[in-house]
Amino acid sequence: IIHENEAEGRTDMLVKYPAGYVEPEHVHESAHACLILGGRILTDGRELTPGDYIYGQQMPHGPWEFPDGGMNFVSFVGGSPTHEWDDE
């Protein structure tokens, strides 16, 4: 976590993903922005690479595949950065 402001419900963080990691389809209770700093994300038939930017609100997204691993800057505003997904 780089910065946290509980009054705003804001959390900024760097997230590192190991090679081969797959994050299942999920949703957050907050709006969030993601800037890809390293590696690649494969999602929805697209390849996202460093410099790509993603913004979303409480909508399901993913799965995200990280074949080479990766590093993202992520900012959550208006709620918890917790991920929610169906384990099935």
MODELLER restraints for C-alpha pairs under 7 A, 6 or more apart:
rsr = mdl.restraints
at = mdl.atoms
rsr.add(forms.Gaussian(group=physical.xy_distance, feature=features.Distance(at['CA:1:A'], at['CA:12:A']), mean=6.00, stdev=0.5))
rsr.add(forms.Gaussian(group=physical.xy_distance, feature=features.Distance(at['CA:1:A'], at['CA:13:A']), mean=4.27, stdev=0.5))
rsr.add(forms.Gaussian(group=physical.xy_distance, feature=features.Distance(at['CA:1:A'], at['CA:14:A']), mean=6.55, stdev=0.5))
rsr.add(forms.Gaussian(group=physical.xy_distance, feature=features.Distance(at['CA:2:A'], at['CA:12:A']), mean=5.51, stdev=0.5))
rsr.add(forms.Gaussian(group=physical.xy_distance, feature=features.Distance(at['CA:2:A'], at['CA:13:A']), mean=5.02, stdev=0.5))
rsr.add(forms.Gaussian(group=physical.xy_distance, feature=features.Distance(at['CA:3:A'], at['CA:11:A']), mean=5.91, stdev=0.5))
rsr.add(forms.Gaussian(group=physical.xy_distance, feature=features.Distance(at['CA:3:A'], at['CA:12:A']), mean=5.13, stdev=0.5))
rsr.add(forms.Gaussian(group=physical.xy_distance, feature=features.Distance(at['CA:3:A'], at['CA:13:A']), mean=6.95, stdev=0.5))
rsr.add(forms.Gaussian(group=physical.xy_distance, feature=features.Distance(at['CA:4:A'], at['CA:10:A']), mean=5.70, stdev=0.5))
rsr.add(forms.Gaussian(group=physical.xy_distance, feature=features.Distance(at['CA:4:A'], at['CA:11:A']), mean=4.50, stdev=0.5))
rsr.add(forms.Gaussian(group=physical.xy_distance, feature=features.Distance(at['CA:4:A'], at['CA:12:A']), mean=6.34, stdev=0.5))
rsr.add(forms.Gaussian(group=physical.xy_distance, feature=features.Distance(at['CA:5:A'], at['CA:11:A']), mean=6.53, stdev=0.5))
rsr.add(forms.Gaussian(group=physical.xy_distance, feature=features.Distance(at['CA:8:A'], at['CA:78:A']), mean=6.53, stdev=0.5))
rsr.add(forms.Gaussian(group=physical.xy_distance, feature=features.Distance(at['CA:9:A'], at['CA:77:A']), mean=5.50, stdev=0.5))
rsr.add(forms.Gaussian(group=physical.xy_distance, feature=features.Distance(at['CA:9:A'], at['CA:78:A']), mean=4.68, stdev=0.5))
rsr.add(forms.Gaussian(group=physical.xy_distance, feature=features.Distance(at['CA:9:A'], at['CA:79:A']), mean=5.09, stdev=0.5))
rsr.add(forms.Gaussian(group=physical.xy_distance, feature=features.Distance(at['CA:10:A'], at['CA:76:A']), mean=5.46, stdev=0.5))
rsr.add(forms.Gaussian(group=physical.xy_distance, feature=features.Distance(at['CA:10:A'], at['CA:77:A']), mean=4.37, stdev=0.5))
rsr.add(forms.Gaussian(group=physical.xy_distance, feature=features.Distance(at['CA:10:A'], at['CA:78:A']), mean=6.28, stdev=0.5))
rsr.add(forms.Gaussian(group=physical.xy_distance, feature=features.Distance(at['CA:11:A'], at['CA:75:A']), mean=5.70, stdev=0.5))
rsr.add(forms.Gaussian(group=physical.xy_distance, feature=features.Distance(at['CA:11:A'], at['CA:76:A']), mean=5.20, stdev=0.5))
rsr.add(forms.Gaussian(group=physical.xy_distance, feature=features.Distance(at['CA:11:A'], at['CA:77:A']), mean=6.67, stdev=0.5))
rsr.add(forms.Gaussian(group=physical.xy_distance, feature=features.Distance(at['CA:12:A'], at['CA:74:A']), mean=5.79, stdev=0.5))
rsr.add(forms.Gaussian(group=physical.xy_distance, feature=features.Distance(at['CA:12:A'], at['CA:75:A']), mean=4.31, stdev=0.5))
rsr.add(forms.Gaussian(group=physical.xy_distance, feature=features.Distance(at['CA:12:A'], at['CA:76:A']), mean=6.42, stdev=0.5))
rsr.add(forms.Gaussian(group=physical.xy_distance, feature=features.Distance(at['CA:13:A'], at['CA:73:A']), mean=5.83, stdev=0.5))
rsr.add(forms.Gaussian(group=physical.xy_distance, feature=features.Distance(at['CA:13:A'], at['CA:74:A']), mean=5.39, stdev=0.5))
rsr.add(forms.Gaussian(group=physical.xy_distance, feature=features.Distance(at['CA:13:A'], at['CA:75:A']), mean=6.42, stdev=0.5))
rsr.add(forms.Gaussian(group=physical.xy_distance, feature=features.Distance(at['CA:14:A'], at['CA:71:A']), mean=6.90, stdev=0.5))
rsr.add(forms.Gaussian(group=physical.xy_distance, feature=features.Distance(at['CA:14:A'], at['CA:72:A']), mean=5.69, stdev=0.5))
rsr.add(forms.Gaussian(group=physical.xy_distance, feature=features.Distance(at['CA:14:A'], at['CA:73:A']), mean=4.63, stdev=0.5))
rsr.add(forms.Gaussian(group=physical.xy_distance, feature=features.Distance(at['CA:14:A'], at['CA:74:A']), mean=6.25, stdev=0.5))
rsr.add(forms.Gaussian(group=physical.xy_distance, feature=features.Distance(at['CA:15:A'], at['CA:71:A']), mean=5.63, stdev=0.5))
rsr.add(forms.Gaussian(group=physical.xy_distance, feature=features.Distance(at['CA:15:A'], at['CA:72:A']), mean=5.26, stdev=0.5))
rsr.add(forms.Gaussian(group=physical.xy_distance, feature=features.Distance(at['CA:15:A'], at['CA:73:A']), mean=6.41, stdev=0.5))
rsr.add(forms.Gaussian(group=physical.xy_distance, feature=features.Distance(at['CA:16:A'], at['CA:70:A']), mean=5.76, stdev=0.5))
rsr.add(forms.Gaussian(group=physical.xy_distance, feature=features.Distance(at['CA:16:A'], at['CA:71:A']), mean=4.49, stdev=0.5))
rsr.add(forms.Gaussian(group=physical.xy_distance, feature=features.Distance(at['CA:16:A'], at['CA:72:A']), mean=6.62, stdev=0.5))
rsr.add(forms.Gaussian(group=physical.xy_distance, feature=features.Distance(at['CA:17:A'], at['CA:66:A']), mean=6.98, stdev=0.5))
rsr.add(forms.Gaussian(group=physical.xy_distance, feature=features.Distance(at['CA:17:A'], at['CA:69:A']), mean=5.01, stdev=0.5))
rsr.add(forms.Gaussian(group=physical.xy_distance, feature=features.Distance(at['CA:17:A'], at['CA:70:A']), mean=4.99, stdev=0.5))
rsr.add(forms.Gaussian(group=physical.xy_distance, feature=features.Distance(at['CA:17:A'], at['CA:71:A']), mean=6.24, stdev=0.5))
rsr.add(forms.Gaussian(group=physical.xy_distance, feature=features.Distance(at['CA:18:A'], at['CA:69:A']), mean=4.41, stdev=0.5))
rsr.add(forms.Gaussian(group=physical.xy_distance, feature=features.Distance(at['CA:18:A'], at['CA:70:A']), mean=6.76, stdev=0.5))
rsr.add(forms.Gaussian(group=physical.xy_distance, feature=features.Distance(at['CA:19:A'], at['CA:66:A']), mean=5.92, stdev=0.5))
rsr.add(forms.Gaussian(group=physical.xy_distance, feature=features.Distance(at['CA:19:A'], at['CA:67:A']), mean=5.25, stdev=0.5))
rsr.add(forms.Gaussian(group=physical.xy_distance, feature=features.Distance(at['CA:19:A'], at['CA:68:A']), mean=4.43, stdev=0.5))
rsr.add(forms.Gaussian(group=physical.xy_distance, feature=features.Distance(at['CA:19:A'], at['CA:69:A']), mean=3.65, stdev=0.5))
rsr.add(forms.Gaussian(group=physical.xy_distance, feature=features.Distance(at['CA:20:A'], at['CA:66:A']), mean=5.45, stdev=0.5))
rsr.add(forms.Gaussian(group=physical.xy_distance, feature=features.Distance(at['CA:20:A'], at['CA:67:A']), mean=4.50, stdev=0.5))
rsr.add(forms.Gaussian(group=physical.xy_distance, feature=features.Distance(at['CA:20:A'], at['CA:68:A']), mean=6.40, stdev=0.5))
rsr.add(forms.Gaussian(group=physical.xy_distance, feature=features.Distance(at['CA:20:A'], at['CA:69:A']), mean=6.45, stdev=0.5))
rsr.add(forms.Gaussian(group=physical.xy_distance, feature=features.Distance(at['CA:21:A'], at['CA:65:A']), mean=6.13, stdev=0.5))
rsr.add(forms.Gaussian(group=physical.xy_distance, feature=features.Distance(at['CA:21:A'], at['CA:66:A']), mean=5.31, stdev=0.5))
rsr.add(forms.Gaussian(group=physical.xy_distance, feature=features.Distance(at['CA:21:A'], at['CA:67:A']), mean=6.87, stdev=0.5))
rsr.add(forms.Gaussian(group=physical.xy_distance, feature=features.Distance(at['CA:21:A'], at['CA:69:A']), mean=6.95, stdev=0.5))
rsr.add(forms.Gaussian(group=physical.xy_distance, feature=features.Distance(at['CA:22:A'], at['CA:63:A']), mean=6.70, stdev=0.5))
rsr.add(forms.Gaussian(group=physical.xy_distance, feature=features.Distance(at['CA:22:A'], at['CA:64:A']), mean=5.66, stdev=0.5))
rsr.add(forms.Gaussian(group=physical.xy_distance, feature=features.Distance(at['CA:22:A'], at['CA:65:A']), mean=4.47, stdev=0.5))
rsr.add(forms.Gaussian(group=physical.xy_distance, feature=features.Distance(at['CA:22:A'], at['CA:66:A']), mean=6.19, stdev=0.5))
rsr.add(forms.Gaussian(group=physical.xy_distance, feature=features.Distance(at['CA:23:A'], at['CA:62:A']), mean=6.92, stdev=0.5))
rsr.add(forms.Gaussian(group=physical.xy_distance, feature=features.Distance(at['CA:23:A'], at['CA:63:A']), mean=5.45, stdev=0.5))
rsr.add(forms.Gaussian(group=physical.xy_distance, feature=features.Distance(at['CA:23:A'], at['CA:64:A']), mean=5.10, stdev=0.5))
rsr.add(forms.Gaussian(group=physical.xy_distance, feature=features.Distance(at['CA:23:A'], at['CA:65:A']), mean=6.47, stdev=0.5))
rsr.add(forms.Gaussian(group=physical.xy_distance, feature=features.Distance(at['CA:24:A'], at['CA:62:A']), mean=5.87, stdev=0.5))
rsr.add(forms.Gaussian(group=physical.xy_distance, feature=features.Distance(at['CA:24:A'], at['CA:63:A']), mean=4.33, stdev=0.5))
rsr.add(forms.Gaussian(group=physical.xy_distance, feature=features.Distance(at['CA:24:A'], at['CA:64:A']), mean=6.59, stdev=0.5))
rsr.add(forms.Gaussian(group=physical.xy_distance, feature=features.Distance(at['CA:25:A'], at['CA:60:A']), mean=6.34, stdev=0.5))
rsr.add(forms.Gaussian(group=physical.xy_distance, feature=features.Distance(at['CA:25:A'], at['CA:61:A']), mean=5.25, stdev=0.5))
rsr.add(forms.Gaussian(group=physical.xy_distance, feature=features.Distance(at['CA:25:A'], at['CA:62:A']), mean=4.03, stdev=0.5))
rsr.add(forms.Gaussian(group=physical.xy_distance, feature=features.Distance(at['CA:25:A'], at['CA:63:A']), mean=4.36, stdev=0.5))
rsr.add(forms.Gaussian(group=physical.xy_distance, feature=features.Distance(at['CA:25:A'], at['CA:85:A']), mean=6.44, stdev=0.5))
rsr.add(forms.Gaussian(group=physical.xy_distance, feature=features.Distance(at['CA:26:A'], at['CA:60:A']), mean=5.21, stdev=0.5))
rsr.add(forms.Gaussian(group=physical.xy_distance, feature=features.Distance(at['CA:26:A'], at['CA:61:A']), mean=5.64, stdev=0.5))
rsr.add(forms.Gaussian(group=physical.xy_distance, feature=features.Distance(at['CA:26:A'], at['CA:62:A']), mean=6.40, stdev=0.5))
rsr.add(forms.Gaussian(group=physical.xy_distance, feature=features.Distance(at['CA:26:A'], at['CA:83:A']), mean=6.18, stdev=0.5))
rsr.add(forms.Gaussian(group=physical.xy_distance, feature=features.Distance(at['CA:26:A'], at['CA:84:A']), mean=5.40, stdev=0.5))
rsr.add(forms.Gaussian(group=physical.xy_distance, feature=features.Distance(at['CA:26:A'], at['CA:85:A']), mean=4.64, stdev=0.5))
rsr.add(forms.Gaussian(group=physical.xy_distance, feature=features.Distance(at['CA:27:A'], at['CA:58:A']), mean=6.02, stdev=0.5))
rsr.add(forms.Gaussian(group=physical.xy_distance, feature=features.Distance(at['CA:27:A'], at['CA:59:A']), mean=5.80, stdev=0.5))
rsr.add(forms.Gaussian(group=physical.xy_distance, feature=features.Distance(at['CA:27:A'], at['CA:60:A']), mean=4.58, stdev=0.5))
rsr.add(forms.Gaussian(group=physical.xy_distance, feature=features.Distance(at['CA:27:A'], at['CA:61:A']), mean=6.47, stdev=0.5))
rsr.add(forms.Gaussian(group=physical.xy_distance, feature=features.Distance(at['CA:27:A'], at['CA:83:A']), mean=5.96, stdev=0.5))
rsr.add(forms.Gaussian(group=physical.xy_distance, feature=features.Distance(at['CA:27:A'], at['CA:84:A']), mean=5.46, stdev=0.5))
rsr.add(forms.Gaussian(group=physical.xy_distance, feature=features.Distance(at['CA:27:A'], at['CA:85:A']), mean=6.78, stdev=0.5))
rsr.add(forms.Gaussian(group=physical.xy_distance, feature=features.Distance(at['CA:28:A'], at['CA:58:A']), mean=5.64, stdev=0.5))
rsr.add(forms.Gaussian(group=physical.xy_distance, feature=features.Distance(at['CA:28:A'], at['CA:81:A']), mean=6.42, stdev=0.5))
rsr.add(forms.Gaussian(group=physical.xy_distance, feature=features.Distance(at['CA:28:A'], at['CA:82:A']), mean=6.19, stdev=0.5))
rsr.add(forms.Gaussian(group=physical.xy_distance, feature=features.Distance(at['CA:28:A'], at['CA:83:A']), mean=5.35, stdev=0.5))
rsr.add(forms.Gaussian(group=physical.xy_distance, feature=features.Distance(at['CA:28:A'], at['CA:84:A']), mean=6.38, stdev=0.5))
rsr.add(forms.Gaussian(group=physical.xy_distance, feature=features.Distance(at['CA:29:A'], at['CA:58:A']), mean=5.72, stdev=0.5))
rsr.add(forms.Gaussian(group=physical.xy_distance, feature=features.Distance(at['CA:29:A'], at['CA:79:A']), mean=5.74, stdev=0.5))
rsr.add(forms.Gaussian(group=physical.xy_distance, feature=features.Distance(at['CA:29:A'], at['CA:80:A']), mean=6.26, stdev=0.5))
rsr.add(forms.Gaussian(group=physical.xy_distance, feature=features.Distance(at['CA:30:A'], at['CA:57:A']), mean=6.29, stdev=0.5))
rsr.add(forms.Gaussian(group=physical.xy_distance, feature=features.Distance(at['CA:30:A'], at['CA:58:A']), mean=6.20, stdev=0.5))
rsr.add(forms.Gaussian(group=physical.xy_distance, feature=features.Distance(at['CA:30:A'], at['CA:76:A']), mean=6.06, stdev=0.5))
rsr.add(forms.Gaussian(group=physical.xy_distance, feature=features.Distance(at['CA:30:A'], at['CA:77:A']), mean=5.61, stdev=0.5))
rsr.add(forms.Gaussian(group=physical.xy_distance, feature=features.Distance(at['CA:30:A'], at['CA:78:A']), mean=4.96, stdev=0.5))
rsr.add(forms.Gaussian(group=physical.xy_distance, feature=features.Distance(at['CA:30:A'], at['CA:79:A']), mean=4.55, stdev=0.5))
rsr.add(forms.Gaussian(group=physical.xy_distance, feature=features.Distance(at['CA:30:A'], at['CA:80:A']), mean=6.19, stdev=0.5))
rsr.add(forms.Gaussian(group=physical.xy_distance, feature=features.Distance(at['CA:30:A'], at['CA:81:A']), mean=6.81, stdev=0.5))
rsr.add(forms.Gaussian(group=physical.xy_distance, feature=features.Distance(at['CA:31:A'], at['CA:56:A']), mean=5.78, stdev=0.5))
rsr.add(forms.Gaussian(group=physical.xy_distance, feature=features.Distance(at['CA:31:A'], at['CA:57:A']), mean=4.12, stdev=0.5))
rsr.add(forms.Gaussian(group=physical.xy_distance, feature=features.Distance(at['CA:31:A'], at['CA:58:A']), mean=6.32, stdev=0.5))
rsr.add(forms.Gaussian(group=physical.xy_distance, feature=features.Distance(at['CA:31:A'], at['CA:76:A']), mean=5.77, stdev=0.5))
rsr.add(forms.Gaussian(group=physical.xy_distance, feature=features.Distance(at['CA:31:A'], at['CA:77:A']), mean=5.36, stdev=0.5))
rsr.add(forms.Gaussian(group=physical.xy_distance, feature=features.Distance(at['CA:31:A'], at['CA:78:A']), mean=6.40, stdev=0.5))
rsr.add(forms.Gaussian(group=physical.xy_distance, feature=features.Distance(at['CA:32:A'], at['CA:55:A']), mean=5.86, stdev=0.5))
rsr.add(forms.Gaussian(group=physical.xy_distance, feature=features.Distance(at['CA:32:A'], at['CA:56:A']), mean=5.55, stdev=0.5))
rsr.add(forms.Gaussian(group=physical.xy_distance, feature=features.Distance(at['CA:32:A'], at['CA:57:A']), mean=6.28, stdev=0.5))
rsr.add(forms.Gaussian(group=physical.xy_distance, feature=features.Distance(at['CA:32:A'], at['CA:74:A']), mean=6.97, stdev=0.5))
rsr.add(forms.Gaussian(group=physical.xy_distance, feature=features.Distance(at['CA:32:A'], at['CA:75:A']), mean=5.40, stdev=0.5))
rsr.add(forms.Gaussian(group=physical.xy_distance, feature=features.Distance(at['CA:32:A'], at['CA:76:A']), mean=4.30, stdev=0.5))
rsr.add(forms.Gaussian(group=physical.xy_distance, feature=features.Distance(at['CA:32:A'], at['CA:77:A']), mean=6.12, stdev=0.5))
rsr.add(forms.Gaussian(group=physical.xy_distance, feature=features.Distance(at['CA:33:A'], at['CA:54:A']), mean=5.64, stdev=0.5))
rsr.add(forms.Gaussian(group=physical.xy_distance, feature=features.Distance(at['CA:33:A'], at['CA:55:A']), mean=4.36, stdev=0.5))
rsr.add(forms.Gaussian(group=physical.xy_distance, feature=features.Distance(at['CA:33:A'], at['CA:56:A']), mean=6.49, stdev=0.5))
rsr.add(forms.Gaussian(group=physical.xy_distance, feature=features.Distance(at['CA:33:A'], at['CA:74:A']), mean=5.64, stdev=0.5))
rsr.add(forms.Gaussian(group=physical.xy_distance, feature=features.Distance(at['CA:33:A'], at['CA:75:A']), mean=5.21, stdev=0.5))
rsr.add(forms.Gaussian(group=physical.xy_distance, feature=features.Distance(at['CA:33:A'], at['CA:76:A']), mean=6.65, stdev=0.5))
rsr.add(forms.Gaussian(group=physical.xy_distance, feature=features.Distance(at['CA:34:A'], at['CA:53:A']), mean=5.68, stdev=0.5))
rsr.add(forms.Gaussian(group=physical.xy_distance, feature=features.Distance(at['CA:34:A'], at['CA:54:A']), mean=5.05, stdev=0.5))
rsr.add(forms.Gaussian(group=physical.xy_distance, feature=features.Distance(at['CA:34:A'], at['CA:55:A']), mean=6.38, stdev=0.5))
rsr.add(forms.Gaussian(group=physical.xy_distance, feature=features.Distance(at['CA:34:A'], at['CA:72:A']), mean=6.45, stdev=0.5))
rsr.add(forms.Gaussian(group=physical.xy_distance, feature=features.Distance(at['CA:34:A'], at['CA:73:A']), mean=5.67, stdev=0.5))
rsr.add(forms.Gaussian(group=physical.xy_distance, feature=features.Distance(at['CA:34:A'], at['CA:74:A']), mean=4.43, stdev=0.5))
rsr.add(forms.Gaussian(group=physical.xy_distance, feature=features.Distance(at['CA:34:A'], at['CA:75:A']), mean=6.55, stdev=0.5))
rsr.add(forms.Gaussian(group=physical.xy_distance, feature=features.Distance(at['CA:35:A'], at['CA:51:A']), mean=6.38, stdev=0.5))
rsr.add(forms.Gaussian(group=physical.xy_distance, feature=features.Distance(at['CA:35:A'], at['CA:52:A']), mean=5.99, stdev=0.5))
rsr.add(forms.Gaussian(group=physical.xy_distance, feature=features.Distance(at['CA:35:A'], at['CA:53:A']), mean=4.61, stdev=0.5))
rsr.add(forms.Gaussian(group=physical.xy_distance, feature=features.Distance(at['CA:35:A'], at['CA:54:A']), mean=6.54, stdev=0.5))
rsr.add(forms.Gaussian(group=physical.xy_distance, feature=features.Distance(at['CA:35:A'], at['CA:72:A']), mean=5.62, stdev=0.5))
rsr.add(forms.Gaussian(group=physical.xy_distance, feature=features.Distance(at['CA:35:A'], at['CA:73:A']), mean=5.17, stdev=0.5))
rsr.add(forms.Gaussian(group=physical.xy_distance, feature=features.Distance(at['CA:35:A'], at['CA:74:A']), mean=6.50, stdev=0.5))
rsr.add(forms.Gaussian(group=physical.xy_distance, feature=features.Distance(at['CA:36:A'], at['CA:49:A']), mean=6.33, stdev=0.5))
rsr.add(forms.Gaussian(group=physical.xy_distance, feature=features.Distance(at['CA:36:A'], at['CA:50:A']), mean=4.70, stdev=0.5))
rsr.add(forms.Gaussian(group=physical.xy_distance, feature=features.Distance(at['CA:36:A'], at['CA:51:A']), mean=5.56, stdev=0.5))
rsr.add(forms.Gaussian(group=physical.xy_distance, feature=features.Distance(at['CA:36:A'], at['CA:52:A']), mean=5.62, stdev=0.5))
rsr.add(forms.Gaussian(group=physical.xy_distance, feature=features.Distance(at['CA:36:A'], at['CA:53:A']), mean=6.50, stdev=0.5))
rsr.add(forms.Gaussian(group=physical.xy_distance, feature=features.Distance(at['CA:36:A'], at['CA:71:A']), mean=6.43, stdev=0.5))
rsr.add(forms.Gaussian(group=physical.xy_distance, feature=features.Distance(at['CA:36:A'], at['CA:72:A']), mean=4.57, stdev=0.5))
rsr.add(forms.Gaussian(group=physical.xy_distance, feature=features.Distance(at['CA:36:A'], at['CA:73:A']), mean=6.51, stdev=0.5))
rsr.add(forms.Gaussian(group=physical.xy_distance, feature=features.Distance(at['CA:37:A'], at['CA:50:A']), mean=4.75, stdev=0.5))
rsr.add(forms.Gaussian(group=physical.xy_distance, feature=features.Distance(at['CA:37:A'], at['CA:51:A']), mean=6.34, stdev=0.5))
rsr.add(forms.Gaussian(group=physical.xy_distance, feature=features.Distance(at['CA:37:A'], at['CA:71:A']), mean=5.35, stdev=0.5))
rsr.add(forms.Gaussian(group=physical.xy_distance, feature=features.Distance(at['CA:37:A'], at['CA:72:A']), mean=5.19, stdev=0.5))
rsr.add(forms.Gaussian(group=physical.xy_distance, feature=features.Distance(at['CA:37:A'], at['CA:73:A']), mean=6.87, stdev=0.5))
rsr.add(forms.Gaussian(group=physical.xy_distance, feature=features.Distance(at['CA:38:A'], at['CA:50:A']), mean=5.24, stdev=0.5))
rsr.add(forms.Gaussian(group=physical.xy_distance, feature=features.Distance(at['CA:38:A'], at['CA:70:A']), mean=4.96, stdev=0.5))
rsr.add(forms.Gaussian(group=physical.xy_distance, feature=features.Distance(at['CA:38:A'], at['CA:71:A']), mean=4.85, stdev=0.5))
rsr.add(forms.Gaussian(group=physical.xy_distance, feature=features.Distance(at['CA:38:A'], at['CA:72:A']), mean=6.86, stdev=0.5))
rsr.add(forms.Gaussian(group=physical.xy_distance, feature=features.Distance(at['CA:39:A'], at['CA:49:A']), mean=6.37, stdev=0.5))
rsr.add(forms.Gaussian(group=physical.xy_distance, feature=features.Distance(at['CA:39:A'], at['CA:50:A']), mean=6.75, stdev=0.5))
rsr.add(forms.Gaussian(group=physical.xy_distance, feature=features.Distance(at['CA:39:A'], at['CA:68:A']), mean=5.89, stdev=0.5))
rsr.add(forms.Gaussian(group=physical.xy_distance, feature=features.Distance(at['CA:39:A'], at['CA:69:A']), mean=5.64, stdev=0.5))
rsr.add(forms.Gaussian(group=physical.xy_distance, feature=features.Distance(at['CA:39:A'], at['CA:70:A']), mean=4.07, stdev=0.5))
rsr.add(forms.Gaussian(group=physical.xy_distance, feature=features.Distance(at['CA:39:A'], at['CA:71:A']), mean=6.55, stdev=0.5))
rsr.add(forms.Gaussian(group=physical.xy_distance, feature=features.Distance(at['CA:40:A'], at['CA:47:A']), mean=6.61, stdev=0.5))
rsr.add(forms.Gaussian(group=physical.xy_distance, feature=features.Distance(at['CA:40:A'], at['CA:48:A']), mean=5.53, stdev=0.5))
rsr.add(forms.Gaussian(group=physical.xy_distance, feature=features.Distance(at['CA:40:A'], at['CA:49:A']), mean=4.78, stdev=0.5))
rsr.add(forms.Gaussian(group=physical.xy_distance, feature=features.Distance(at['CA:40:A'], at['CA:66:A']), mean=5.97, stdev=0.5))
rsr.add(forms.Gaussian(group=physical.xy_distance, feature=features.Distance(at['CA:40:A'], at['CA:68:A']), mean=6.74, stdev=0.5))
rsr.add(forms.Gaussian(group=physical.xy_distance, feature=features.Distance(at['CA:40:A'], at['CA:70:A']), mean=6.29, stdev=0.5))
rsr.add(forms.Gaussian(group=physical.xy_distance, feature=features.Distance(at['CA:41:A'], at['CA:47:A']), mean=5.75, stdev=0.5))
rsr.add(forms.Gaussian(group=physical.xy_distance, feature=features.Distance(at['CA:41:A'], at['CA:48:A']), mean=5.03, stdev=0.5))
rsr.add(forms.Gaussian(group=physical.xy_distance, feature=features.Distance(at['CA:41:A'], at['CA:49:A']), mean=6.69, stdev=0.5))
rsr.add(forms.Gaussian(group=physical.xy_distance, feature=features.Distance(at['CA:41:A'], at['CA:64:A']), mean=5.96, stdev=0.5))
rsr.add(forms.Gaussian(group=physical.xy_distance, feature=features.Distance(at['CA:41:A'], at['CA:65:A']), mean=5.45, stdev=0.5))
rsr.add(forms.Gaussian(group=physical.xy_distance, feature=features.Distance(at['CA:41:A'], at['CA:66:A']), mean=5.14, stdev=0.5))
rsr.add(forms.Gaussian(group=physical.xy_distance, feature=features.Distance(at['CA:42:A'], at['CA:48:A']), mean=6.40, stdev=0.5))
rsr.add(forms.Gaussian(group=physical.xy_distance, feature=features.Distance(at['CA:42:A'], at['CA:64:A']), mean=5.81, stdev=0.5))
rsr.add(forms.Gaussian(group=physical.xy_distance, feature=features.Distance(at['CA:42:A'], at['CA:65:A']), mean=5.00, stdev=0.5))
rsr.add(forms.Gaussian(group=physical.xy_distance, feature=features.Distance(at['CA:42:A'], at['CA:66:A']), mean=6.66, stdev=0.5))
rsr.add(forms.Gaussian(group=physical.xy_distance, feature=features.Distance(at['CA:43:A'], at['CA:62:A']), mean=6.20, stdev=0.5))
rsr.add(forms.Gaussian(group=physical.xy_distance, feature=features.Distance(at['CA:43:A'], at['CA:63:A']), mean=6.19, stdev=0.5))
rsr.add(forms.Gaussian(group=physical.xy_distance, feature=features.Distance(at['CA:43:A'], at['CA:64:A']), mean=5.17, stdev=0.5))
rsr.add(forms.Gaussian(group=physical.xy_distance, feature=features.Distance(at['CA:43:A'], at['CA:65:A']), mean=6.58, stdev=0.5))
